[in-house]
Amino acid sequence: MERYKYILFDFDGTVADSKPVVLSVYNELAARRGYTKIEAYNIDKLRSLSIKSRCRELNVPLYKIPFIAAYVIKQYGKSLHQLTFNPGVEDLLGNLTKEGISYAILSTNAVRNISGFFQLQNLSCPEIYTSSKVFGKHRLMKKFLKQKKFQPNEVLYVGDELRDIIACRKCGIPVAWAAWGYDAPEALTANPPDYVLNNPEDLLQII
C-alpha cells in the first residue's frame, strides 16, 4: 500500500455531479452559436473522444474552447443549488478527514463556484486551487507542489478526464481516474491512469 501525503481532487464530474448543469448551459450556447447540441443520441460517443475529436463532432472550433469554458463557468454559479455530490464522495471526504489525510480541490472551475457548492452542502470548504486555463492544470499542479514543498510522488490526483491524466504526466503526479465522471474508458486508451476507481471507496484501498 502506498501512502500519499496529500490528495488532490478535480471538482466537476469527480466530486460534484455537474453534468446536468454544464450540459444545459452548453446547449443553450450551442443553440445560439450553431454548434451541435449534446443529447442522448451522441453523449456516449462524445465521452469516448478526445477534446479535439469532440470539437469536430460538435462543430466547435478548438480555439473557442477557452471562451466556451469561461461562459459555462460564469453561468454555472446561477445553478449551484442544482449540484449534488457524486454518490459516495461525501462519505469519502469525511473518511479522509477522520483518517487525518489532507486533501484539496484543484480545478479549472472558479473558486466562487466550488466554495459556494461546499457552503450549500453545509461542509467546511477544503483548500481550493484553480486556474482559468482549460489546458493549464499541469502548471497549477507544479505551483501546488512548489508551495507545499512536496515531491510529485507524495501527492495523488483524482480526476475523471483525459486532460487530468495528461496534466499529471507532465508533472509526475500519480493519477487515479474516477470512472463515474465525464470521460469514458475508451478516451484513456493511449493514456491509462495509475489507478482506476470504480467507486469512491476504492480510493481508501489505495491510500
BAGU-341624 format. One line per 10 residues: their letters; for each residue z, y, x of N, C-alpha, C. Coordinates in steps of 0.001 Angstrom, whole numbers, plus 500000, padded with zeros to 6 digits. Layout:
a> Z Y X Z Y X Z Y X | ...
***
This chain:
merykyilfd> 500000 498804 500835 500000 500000 500000 500000 501248 500872 | 499173 502193 500521 499138 503456 501242 500039 504460 500539 | 500643 505312 501298 501493 506338 500742 500904 507698 501063 | 500539 508446 500059 499979 509770 500260 501048 510823 500032 | 500982 511876 500821 501972 512945 500702 501693 513861 499517 | 500434 513884 499101 500054 514811 498047 498884 514244 497252 | 498915 514444 495945 497820 514023 495069 497165 515269 494499 | 495870 515370 494655 495108 516466 494063 494306 515934 492885 | 494378 516626 491767 493649 516214 490567 492567 517221 490205 | 491404 516718 489893 490409 517511 489185 490989 517786 487788
fdgtvadskp> 490504 518800 487115 491052 519124 485790 490183 518589 484655 | 488970 519131 484525 488110 518746 483404 487619 517313 483525 | 487870 516537 482495 487431 515143 482477 488410 514193 483122 | 489212 514687 484059 490191 513843 484751 491564 513996 484125 | 492072 515213 484100 493368 515483 483469 493196 515776 481980 | 492328 516719 481669 492135 517138 480274 490839 516576 479700 | 490887 516191 478444 489679 515757 477741 488996 517010 477201 | 488128 517573 478004 487475 518833 477642 486033 518648 477192 | 485590 517403 477086 484178 517163 476750 483745 517865 475466 | 484490 517751 474354 484036 518407 473122 483876 519912 473268
vvlsvynela> 484789 520544 473990 484721 521994 474179 483540 522373 475066 | 483402 521699 476199 482327 522012 477136 480954 521776 476500 | 480794 520672 475796 479505 520371 475171 479181 521371 474073 | 480178 521781 473308 479966 522753 472242 479482 524091 472811 | 480135 524540 473873 479750 525818 474488 478358 525709 475116 | 478106 524598 475836 476789 524426 476456 475688 524387 475392 | 475897 523641 474318 474863 523506 473288 474582 524828 472580 | 475597 525642 472433 475408 526970 471842 474517 527812 472753 | 474770 527718 474058 473949 528440 475030 472536 527865 475085 | 472438 526541 475051 471129 525879 475108 470236 526301 473949
arrgytkiea> 470829 526455 472772 470059 526862 471594 469462 528250 471785 | 470145 529117 472508 469668 530487 472727 468668 530579 473883 | 468836 529681 474883 468021 529772 476093 466849 528786 476117 | 466780 527919 475136 465680 526962 475107 465899 525728 475961 | 467146 525463 476347 467456 524243 477091 467585 523077 476108 | 467465 521874 476606 467686 520690 475773 469181 520532 475528 | 469553 520259 474287 470964 520079 473955 471451 518701 474420 | 472757 518588 474613 473371 517300 474940 473897 516718 473639 | 473313 515595 473232 473658 514994 471942 473832 513489 472104 | 474124 512830 471005 474434 511400 471048 473302 510578 471671
ynidklrsls> 472060 510974 471444 470930 510164 471902 470715 510233 473415 | 471197 511317 474065 470898 511450 475501 472130 511517 476399 | 473320 511534 475821 474511 511765 476640 474785 510615 477616 | 474551 509375 477199 474822 508247 478102 473895 508276 479316 | 472633 508600 479082 471685 508693 480199 472086 509823 481140 | 472480 510965 480586 472856 512111 481405 474069 511817 482269 | 475016 511051 481762 476225 510715 482515 475917 509875 483752 | 474773 509200 483752 474423 508308 484864 473571 509007 485925 | 473257 510282 485708 472357 511004 486605 473105 511988 487499 | 472461 512366 488599 472988 513431 489448 472787 514758 488727
iksrcrelnv> 473444 515807 489209 473293 517125 488588 471834 517582 488637 | 471169 517337 489754 469761 517738 489881 468892 517041 488849 | 469118 515744 488664 468331 514978 487683 468676 515398 486260 | 469935 515721 486019 470323 516200 484688 469599 517493 484351 | 469515 518360 485339 468832 519634 485106 467385 519405 484672 | 466720 518446 485309 465341 518138 484912 465285 517643 483473 | 466230 516758 483111 466261 516210 481758 466539 517287 480714 | 467345 518263 481076 467772 519288 480118 466914 520545 480176 | 465911 520548 481067 465048 521724 481201 465836 522948 481650 | 466818 522701 482518 467669 523772 483042 467325 523999 484517
plykipfiaa> 466914 525193 484907 466653 525465 486331 467939 525256 487137 | 467837 524558 488261 469022 524236 489052 469778 525493 489474 | 469037 526562 489774 469691 527786 490241 470523 528454 489153 | 470325 528016 487891 471081 528587 486775 472465 527950 486606 | 472701 526843 487288 473965 526117 487112 475196 526994 487326 | 475290 527774 488402 476474 528624 488572 476682 529610 487420 | 475586 530137 486886 475684 531091 485783 476132 530398 484488 | 475594 529198 484267 475996 528428 483084 477465 528038 483183 | 477872 527604 484384 479271 527220 484595 480197 528402 484336 | 479822 529578 484826 480648 530774 484622 480748 531115 483140
yvikqygksl> 479642 530963 482414 479645 531250 480977 480551 530269 480230 | 480420 528980 480581 481235 527952 479924 482722 528215 480157 | 483078 528543 481391 484487 528782 481724 485022 530007 480988 | 484190 531044 480852 484610 532245 480137 484872 531940 478668 | 483984 531165 478045 484139 530823 476627 485222 529776 476400 | 485445 528982 477395 486394 527853 477369 487779 528299 476924 | 488197 529475 477418 489546 529962 477138 489832 530165 475669 | 488781 530334 474874 488961 530536 473433 489290 529236 472699 | 489122 528117 473390 489279 526806 472725 490347 525934 473367 | 491268 526540 474123 492291 525757 474825 493118 524917 473864
hqltfnpgve> 493303 525429 472641 494119 524693 471657 493458 523383 471229 | 492165 523237 471524 491459 522001 471159 491581 520918 472234 | 492059 521293 473412 492135 520336 474512 493356 519439 474395 | 493210 518226 474881 494337 517293 474977 494305 516627 476343 | 495419 516047 476741 495416 515202 477929 494580 513966 477648 | 493885 513465 478651 493281 512151 478508 494399 511132 478345 | 494175 510068 477560 495226 509082 477319 495854 508556 478605 | 497170 508600 478674 497901 508078 479819 498143 509066 480941 | 497439 510194 480938 497563 511137 482049 498905 511878 482007 | 499339 512275 480830 500615 512980 480733 501758 512096 481240
dllgnltkeg> 501738 510827 480869 502762 509890 481364 502661 509725 482876 | 501433 509665 483383 501227 509531 484828 501848 510707 485571 | 501598 511923 485115 502148 513103 485771 503672 513090 485735 | 504214 512631 484605 505665 512513 484505 506225 511508 485493 | 505516 510400 485673 505959 509370 486618 505870 509855 488064 | 504847 510631 488372 504733 511183 489717 505917 512107 490014 | 506274 512911 489028 507413 513813 489198 508697 513023 489408 | 508889 511970 488622 510086 511130 488758 510167 510471 490132 | 509011 510101 490671 508952 509435 491975 509001 510429 493140 | 509026 511713 492805 509070 512730 493851 507762 512912 494590
isyailstna> 506661 512556 493936 505340 512684 494550 504719 514012 494117 | 504405 514857 495072 503854 516178 494768 502386 516075 494364 | 502006 516903 493408 500602 516938 493010 500200 518357 492634 | 498902 518594 492622 498365 519896 492262 497019 519686 491581 | 496551 520735 490939 495216 520733 490347 494273 521481 491285 | 493132 520884 491606 492104 521537 492409 490802 521429 491637 | 490312 522558 491151 489240 522551 490160 488317 523745 490323 | 487132 523663 489702 486245 524814 489646 486368 525533 488302 | 487345 525147 487504 487677 525900 486299 488522 527099 486727 | 488934 527929 485766 489705 529127 486088 491203 528857 485992
vrnisgffql> 491983 529539 486828 493442 529385 486801 493982 529666 485403 | 493467 530711 484762 493987 531089 483436 493777 529969 482413 | 492677 529244 482518 492418 528147 481580 493341 526963 481843 | 493507 526634 483113 494345 525477 483471 495803 525750 483164 | 496296 526910 483573 497699 527237 483307 497937 527390 481811 | 496954 527945 481093 497073 528084 479644 497171 526736 478955 | 496406 525762 479441 496469 524410 478875 497862 523815 479060 | 498408 523906 480255 499728 523336 480506 500801 524032 479669 | 500662 525328 479483 501623 526053 478649 501574 525566 477210 | 500352 525361 476695 500205 524864 475323 500754 523448 475170
qnlscpeiyt> 500753 522687 476260 501283 521326 476224 502789 521300 476507 | 503372 522496 476691 504809 522632 476970 505234 521872 478224 | 504379 521943 479240 504694 521313 480519 504681 522366 481619 | 505555 522171 482586 505549 523094 483714 504226 522933 484453 | 503668 524026 484859 502356 524018 485486 502468 523696 486971 | 501715 522732 487453 501736 522425 488891 501018 523518 489671 | 500973 523360 490962 500175 524276 491771 498704 524148 491367 | 498018 525260 491373 496614 525271 490959 495767 525929 492047 | 494715 525247 492444 493766 525777 493419 492387 525765 492757 | 491738 526914 492725 490441 526977 492055 489402 527709 492889
sskvfgkhrl> 488155 527407 492563 487011 528091 493155 485978 528267 492056 | 485327 529398 492032 484292 529636 491026 482959 529011 491423 | 482890 528444 492611 481647 527849 493104 481573 526376 492706 | 480593 526052 491865 480447 524690 491344 480351 523661 492465 | 479660 524019 493551 479465 523084 494659 480320 523458 495868 | 481430 524146 495639 482256 524606 496739 483605 523939 496856 | 483775 522777 496236 485082 522126 496253 485527 521729 497656 | 484579 521343 498492 484971 520908 499840 485603 522049 500622 | 485120 523264 500405 485718 524422 501076 487134 524663 500559 | 487318 524491 499272 488646 524653 498674 489605 523585 499191
mkkflkqkkf> 489091 522373 499362 489905 521281 499899 490328 521581 501343 | 489391 522074 502137 489708 522407 503532 490747 523522 503597 | 490639 524478 502698 491608 525575 502635 492992 525037 502281 | 493028 524077 501344 494290 523448 500940 494928 522724 502123 | 494125 521929 502843 494639 521179 503987 495223 522114 505043 | 494523 523202 505312 494988 524160 506313 496277 524831 505872 | 496337 525210 504598 497512 525896 504067 498747 525001 504090 | 498551 523726 503724 499666 522777 503649 499939 522070 504977 | 499023 522267 505919 499132 521610 507225 499145 520089 507101 | 498242 519581 506264 498080 518145 506075 496840 517660 506805
qpnevlyvgd> 496869 516394 507227 495671 515718 507678 494941 515201 506437 | 493610 515076 506478 492880 514619 505286 493377 513291 504716 | 493778 512361 505609 494203 511041 505116 495605 511039 504516 | 496254 512190 504495 497565 512288 503872 497479 512735 502409 | 496251 513018 501983 496014 513536 500635 495047 512605 499903 | 495252 512449 498600 494328 511674 497773 493817 512573 496651 | 492501 512602 496489 491912 513391 495403 491519 512454 494269 | 491826 512869 493043 491463 512100 491853 490472 512921 491048 | 489247 512421 490947 488210 513149 490215 487300 512208 489459 | 486464 512773 488612 485633 511939 487735 484139 512139 487926
elrdiiacrk> 483744 512998 488893 482329 513299 489060 481827 512967 490465 | 480521 512754 490551 479877 512507 491839 480149 513657 492806 | 480121 514891 492310 480344 516037 493206 481760 516037 493785 | 482711 515421 493093 484062 515289 493641 484055 514369 494859 | 483333 513262 494726 483246 512299 495832 482546 512921 497033 | 481447 513623 496775 480702 514259 497862 481565 515298 498567 | 482316 516079 497806 483197 517095 498398 484245 516449 499286 | 484819 515351 498817 485841 514650 499600 485264 514089 500892 | 484051 513567 500827 483413 513010 502025 483186 514101 503078 | 482924 515324 502621 482665 516427 503548 483905 516854 504314
cgipvawaaw> 485086 516560 503768 486303 516988 504468 487241 515820 504790 | 486797 514577 504534 487553 513405 504963 488713 512995 504091 | 488810 513558 502888 489904 513203 501974 489530 511954 501172 | 490398 510943 501119 490135 509776 500278 490039 510197 498808 | 489222 509473 498046 488995 509863 496657 489103 508669 495716 | 489780 508892 494600 489883 507896 493534 489084 508418 492342 | 488175 507596 491846 487316 508004 490737 487918 507592 489407 | 488033 508553 488488 488578 508315 487156 487466 507883 486212 | 487482 506631 485829 486396 506055 485029 486313 506625 483612 | 487355 507327 483173 487377 507852 481804 486744 509245 481699
gydapealta> 486222 509766 482808 485746 511140 482817 484279 511326 482503 | 483681 512339 483125 482320 512756 482790 481236 511817 483320 | 481295 511446 484593 480203 510673 485184 480362 509173 484965 | 479228 508521 484759 479207 507068 484588 479138 506392 485960 | 479494 505104 486049 479457 504393 487334 478088 504441 488011 | 477018 504441 487213 475662 504450 487768 475388 505693 488616 | 476096 506778 488334 475880 508020 489089 476451 507937 490497 | 477303 506933 490739 478026 506848 492007 477464 505793 492953 | 476373 505166 492575 475838 504025 493325 475672 504315 494818 | 475119 505459 495139 474868 505794 496543 476080 506409 497234
nppdyvlnnp> 477082 506776 496445 478282 507427 496998 479541 506853 496339 | 479879 505607 496636 481039 504988 495982 482356 505628 496425 | 483340 505669 495526 484651 506217 495875 485477 505211 496661 | 486625 505638 497163 487532 504719 497854 488263 503817 496864 | 488550 504363 495696 489263 503618 494662 488616 503901 493311 | 488715 502921 492423 488272 503095 491039 489498 502986 490134 | 489703 503995 489307 490814 503985 488353 490246 503728 486965 | 490509 502555 486423 490056 502264 485061 490969 502895 484028 | 492193 503173 484436 493129 503903 483586 494108 504631 484505 | 494798 505655 483996 495682 506441 484861 496753 505640 485573
edllqii> 497245 504566 484937 498302 503772 485534 497876 503137 486858 | 496561 502945 487031 496070 502342 488274 496427 503181 489496 | 496593 504471 489310 496910 505339 490433 498271 504984 491031 | 499205 504598 490201 500543 504241 490693 500487 503015 491589 | 499526 502128 491355 499385 500933 492200 498858 501312 493580 | 498097 502391 493651 497535 502828 494928 498582 503515 495785 | 499385 504349 495152 500293 505192 495924 501703 504612 496032
***
